[in-house]
Amino acid sequence: MEYSELLVEKKNGIGTITFNRPDKMNALSNTSFREFGQALVDMDADNSVKVVIITGAGKAFTAGLDLAESKNGASEEALQVVPLMGGTAWIAHTMRNMKKPVIASINGIAVGGGFSIALACDIRIASEDAKMGAAFLRVGLLPELGSTYNLPRLVGVAKACELIFTARTIDAKEAKEIGLVNVVVPRDQLQAYTLKMAEDITKAAPLALQIAKKALYQGLDCDLDTAVQFEQLGQSTCFKSNDFKEGIQAFLENRKPEFKGN
């Protein structure tokens, strides 16, 4: 698929999706949302991709909804009381259920929908000059794209209420302090740091990685017994896999394993 508002690259097991409207702070138009959803599905279906990075071109991750476009009226999809599965409203669901880890490389402003997309990633790495915020209420909208689900689980419900009700923007230092981002690095080191982490993830056995991601998120919303049962089911699957056999053989032969994902 050709993209007009994204840059999409696949290299050495790493897929990168870059919001590419730098002259508009990577504001999210209807086209941006549609292309982003399609890019996520494509990355997940491509077995050569082991991990996905999401970032923005220029000085912004994404400044959220394209308000200039929205002033002409909301799209029909945005007005749906019950959103159609697979549409824009389900982007966070798509990201959560992807088989591959997703890293947000936050290179600047990430507010509104950009904030929500960052929250939906599995790992967040921010540059020192990054700014983040849930600015929805300032323009008469509700937090969306799963942010009312993800934010309280990252920072606690009281802090989530504060950030959403005040709609204030926080800097990278505060984001790190409250657990909103994993790491803060100098801007000129952001790309290298993100790639290094992605490269480390590509070394994992794909099947075990997929099950581990599923187990971690399922564990947020279940009891201990259910979590242990799911772990045991996943572990049984891994024990029967060719990747496990390859991992043991590679260890015994003191070499790097060549995982196939089965």
N, C-alpha and C positions, 0 to 999 in steps of 0.2 A: 504494500500500500504506500502511496505517496502522501506526504504530510506537508501542509502549507504553514502550520503554526507551531510545529514541533521539529526538533532534530532527533532522529532515532539512529542509534549506532549499536552494533553488536561486535565485540572483539574480545578474544581470549576468554570466553565464557562469561563476559560481563556485558549486560545490556544497559544502555544509557538513554534516558528520555529527557530531553532538554526543552523546556518551554521557550519558544523562540519568537517573542514579540518585544525585544529589548527597548524599542522606542516607546512602548506603552507599558513599561514595567512588567511585561509578560502577563498583562491582564487577560483573564479567561473569558473568551467569547464563546458563543455556542459551538463554533467550529473547534476551538481549543478543547472544550469538554469532550466533544464527540471523538476527536482524534486521540485524545489522551486515553479514553476508555478503550479504543481499538488497539492502541499501542500496548496497553497492559495485557489485553487478551492475547495479542500476538507474542509478546515476550514470554508469557506463561506457557504457551503452546510449543515454543521452540526449545527442544531439548538441548541445544547447544548453549543456551543461556542458563547460567547457574545462579546469578544474582543480578538484581536490577538497581540502578542508580537513577534517582530523579533530581534534577537541578534546573537552573534557569540561566538563560543567556544574559550577559551584561551585568547590571548591578542589582538585579532582583531575582528572587526565587519565583514568586508570582505575587502580584498585588491584589489577587482575588478577582471577583467578578468585574467584567468590563462594564462599568457604570454608564459610559457613553452609549454603548449598544443597548443597555437595559432601559434607558430612559424612554425608548420607543415602545416599551411594553415587554412583559415577560414572555418567554417562549411557552408554547403549549405544554411542553414537558414540565416546566417549572410550575405550572398552574394545576397539575394533576394532584388530586387529594391523595390518591394511592399511586405512587410511582411505579412505572413498569420496570420489572426486573431487568437489569442490564443497562438501564438508562443512567443519566448523570447522577441522580440521587444515590445510586448503588455503587459508586466508585469505591467508597471505603470498603464495602462488602467484597468487591472484586479484589482489592489489594489484600485484605485479610485472608482471603481464600486462595491466593496465588501459591503455587508450590515452591516458589523461590523467595528468599528474603528480599526486602525492598529497603534501600537506604535513601534517606533524604539528605542531599548535600546542599545545605541552606546557605546560599551565597549572598544573601541580602534580605530585602524586605519579604516577609511571608505573612500576609494578613488575609482576613476573610477566607475565601475558598483556598487560598494558598496555605494558610494556617491549617485548615482542615486536612488538606492533602498531606502536609508534613506530619500531622498527628497520625494519619492512617499508615504511615510507613513503619517498618519494624525497628529501624534505627535512625536516629537523627544526628547529623554532624553539622555544626554551624560555624561560620566564619565569625571572627570577633566583632565585625560590624553588622551582623545580622540583626534584624528587628522582627518580632513576632507579635501577633495580636488577633483577637477575635473581634473584629470591628463591626460585626453584623448589626447590632442594635443601633449603632450610630446612623445607619441608613434605613432603619425600619424593617430589618429582616431578622430571622432567627438563625442561629448557628445551624449548619447543615453538613452534608457529606460525612455523617457519622461523628462529628465533633462533640456532640452532647454525650455520646457513648465513650469515646476515646479519652477526652480531656480529664474527666474525673478519675479515670483509672490510672492516668499518668501522674497527676498532681494532687489528687484528693478532691472531694466534692466542694469543700469550702473555698479552696484556691480556684477551682474551676468556676464557681459562682462569682468570685471577685473578678476574674479575668473577663468573663462574659458580660456581667452586669455593667462593669465600668468601661468595657471595650477599650481598655488602655493597651498600648503597645509596650512590650518589654524588650530589653536588650539581651544579647546572647549570654552575658554573665548571669543575669537573673534567671534566664531560661535554664541554665545549667544548675543553678542553686536549687530550683524547685523540681528538678527531675524531668524537665520538658525536653531537653536535649542530652545526648550521651556525652558529647565532646565538643569543646570550643577550641578552634585553632586559628592562627593568623590567616588572613584572607589569601595570601600568596601560597599557603600550604594546604588549603582546603582540598583542591583537586587531588593532589598527591596522597594526602591522608585518606581520602575517601577511596581512591583506587587501591591503596594498600589493604584497607579493610576488606574491600570487595575481593581482591585477589586471595586473601586468607580464607574467605568463605568458599571460594571456588575449589579449595582443596578438600572440602568435606565430601563425604559420600552423599550423593543427591537424594537417594531414597530415605536415608536416616535423617537428613536435613529437613526434608519435606514433612516427615512425621514429627520431628522435634518442634517445628514451627506450629503445627496443628496442636500438639500436646500443650505447649506453653499457653496458647490463647484459650484452649478449651479449659485449662486449669483455672483461668480467671473466673469462670462462671459455673464451676461444679464443686462437689465436695471431694475430700481426699480419697475416699474409696473409689469414686468414679475416675479420678485422675490416675490412680494406681492401676486400675483395670485397663485404662486406655494405654498407659505405658507398657503394660505387659503384652497387650495385643500388638502394639507397635514393635516391641522388642522381639517378639516371636517372628514377625514378618522380616525384621532385619537379620535375625539368625539364619533364616532360610535363603537370604539373598546372595547373589554372586558377589556383590560389593563386600559383604562381610568376609567371604572366602578370600577375595583379593586383598582386603585390608590385612588379614592375618598373614597371608603369604608374603606380602610386601614387607611387613614388619620382620618376619623371619629372615628375609633375604636382604634386609637393610636397604630398601629402595623405596621410591615414591610409589604409592598405589595408583593404578589406572582404573578409576571407577567408571562404570557404565550406567549406573542408575537403575540396576535391576538385581 
